[in-house]
């Protein structure tokens, strides 16, 4: 996914990691570039 594009991205899946068992903790989302606003409408985690 290119963050440089001017259009909005819908239904993007961004893998963050894979673990064999469930984990707990805090997920920190950081916007790494200045520009327009970032809207996160949902977050999902699963153990596979």
N, C-alpha and C positions, 0 to 999 in steps of 0.2 A: 504494500500500500504506500503510495507516495503522498507524503504530507505536504509536498510542494504544489499539488494540484489545487485549482481554485474551486472545484466542485466539492460537494459534501459526499462522504462515504456512508452508505447505509448497509447494515447487517454485515459488518466486518468481523471476522474471527481472527484474533491475534493470539496465537499460542504463547503461553508464558512459562511453561515448564511441564514436566511429567514426573509423577511420583508413584511408586507401587502401592502406597497406602494413604489413607486420609491424613491430612495435616490441618493444623489450625494456626492462626496468626493474623497478621495484618497485611493487606495488599496496599501498596502505595502507588498511585498513578501520578506520574509527573509529566507535564507538558514541556517538551524539550526545546521548543522554538516559540518565538514571539509571533504574534499575528492575531487572527480572529479567535473568537471563543471556541472552546471545545465542550461538546455536550456528550456525556456518557449516559445513555438511557437504561443500560442494564449490564449486569455482570454475572457470569455463570461459571461455576467450577464443578468438575466431576472427577471421580477416580475411575481409572480404566484398567 
